[in-house]
Amino acid sequence: MTSTTRMANPPLVLLTGINGFVGQHMAAYLLRQNMNLLGIGRRSSCLMKHPNLHYISGDITQSAILTQLLQEHPITHIVHLAGANDVSASYADPVQVLHTNAWCTLHMLEAVRAAAANRILGFLAIGTAYEYDFQTMPVNETSPILPVSPYAWSKQIMTSFMQMYGSVYAVPTFIARTFNLIGPGNATGVCALLAKQVAMMEKGHLPPKLVMGNTAVQRDFLDVRDAVIAYGSLMQLSAAPFGHVFNVCSGTASPVSAIVDLLQHYAAIPFEVAVDERLIRPNEAPLVQGDNAKLRAATGWAPTFSLAQSVSDTLDYYRSLL
């Protein structure tokens, strides 16, 4: 697979979920590439300001909104980041997560097919590593699929919709099956939750005791700033058949205890570690590790941020908030 790309001149990228953790980093990256950006989110105003950024407040779960945007703006690329990402909440309300992640994407695909099939050069949607069966590591794009949560199922159904429209209707779809993202700006995930506690300890808002779940589980952590560069590369692909899935991951697995060790190194005060059994998820995979060889071959991408840098920057981010 080659790294051939195609770009309109000038491109106009529609970015959903622009106000989210990944959305803000994605917008910043695209703007640094001198692209024109049309962002959409539920907030009344955008958290970012830039002369090449136009923001629209709207709810993409309303199926007519994308058709309207495609008719009113010369959109050439779509990066679809908006969605429901709370795994625990998905068990309580599977209908909502399926509607937001799967059916909303289906409506977007149909709007593209009906209104802009010849104009859209790339449609990238974000999947999850938790679509996979984690019996054999590392997992690649041909590994068995076995979602275990409604959230993971919603992403797998979304992936199937993207593949169908790529295969049947030649919509230029690509799926970034993403592993555990970390980095400044994150509000969820183990690295963010632990870094926030340390920052609060340093300010005296918490006692010097880091409360956490299972420290032995290993995850494929990738800095969000590396991830958005991968997304930008996939958005522009033309060589791969439409509907292809690409693992977006570091290719290595680190135990959660490694994040704790780094936080102890960077913290301004000493602290002890306490395990809360209530924070340990049942049936949690002990090891999650991805293979990013397909992404590397298609785009030439490679991760650049170390785990240490990601943890340090996440801690500094929470320090800046207090």
HELIX and SHEET records of a PDB file:
HELIX    1   1 PHE A   21  ARG A   32  1                                  12    
HELIX    2   2 ALA A   64  GLU A   72  1                                   9    
HELIX    3   3 VAL A   87  ALA A   92  1                                   6    
HELIX    4   4 PRO A   94  LEU A   98  1                                   5    
HELIX    5   5 HIS A   99  TRP A  103  3                                   5    
HELIX    6   6 CYS A  104  ALA A  115  1                                  12    
HELIX    7   7 ALA A  129  GLU A  131  5                                   3    
HELIX    8   8 PRO A  150  VAL A  168  1                                  19    
HELIX    9   9 VAL A  190  GLU A  202  1                                  13    
HELIX   10  10 VAL A  224  MET A  235  1                                  12    
HELIX   11  11 VAL A  256  TYR A  266  1                                  11    
HELIX   12  12 GLU A  277  LEU A  279  5                                   3    
HELIX   13  13 ALA A  293  THR A  299  1                                   7    
HELIX   14  14 LEU A  307  LEU A  321  1                                  15    
SHEET    1   A 7 LEU A  53  SER A  57  0                                        
SHEET    2   A 7 ASN A  36  GLY A  41  1                                        
SHEET    3   A 7 LEU A  12  THR A  16  1                                        
SHEET    4   A 7 HIS A  77  HIS A  80  1                                        
SHEET    5   A 7 GLY A 122  THR A 128  1                                        
SHEET    6   A 7 THR A 173  THR A 178  1                                        
SHEET    7   A 7 HIS A 244  VAL A 248  1                                        
SHEET    1   B 2 ASN A 180  ILE A 182  0                                        
SHEET    2   B 2 PHE A 221  ASP A 223  1                                        
SHEET    1   C 2 LYS A 209  MET A 212  0                                        
SHEET    2   C 2 GLU A 272  VAL A 275  1                                        
SHEET    1   D 2 GLN A 218  ARG A 219  0                                        
SHEET    2   D 2 SER A 254  PRO A 255 -1                                        
END                                                                             
